[in-house]
């Protein structure tokens, strides 16, 4: 035990900290993708593709 926490909690904490930048990048990419889809829908006839 390190600082009173079991080893597997340290693994969980490290995984969460490491995944945060990837989540931020994914959210930025997703918002750009959604904006592109909205932009591309202008001028189409309804829902048919």
C-alpha positions, 0 to 999 in steps of 0.5 A: 500500500502506498499512501494508504491506497491499494495498488489497483487504485493507482492503476485506475487513477493512472489510466484515468489521467492518461485517457483525459487528453485522448478524450479531449482530442476525440471531443474536438474531432467529434464537434468538427465532424458534426459541424461538417455534417451540418454544413453538408446537409444544406442544399439536400432534398430531405433525408434521401441520399 
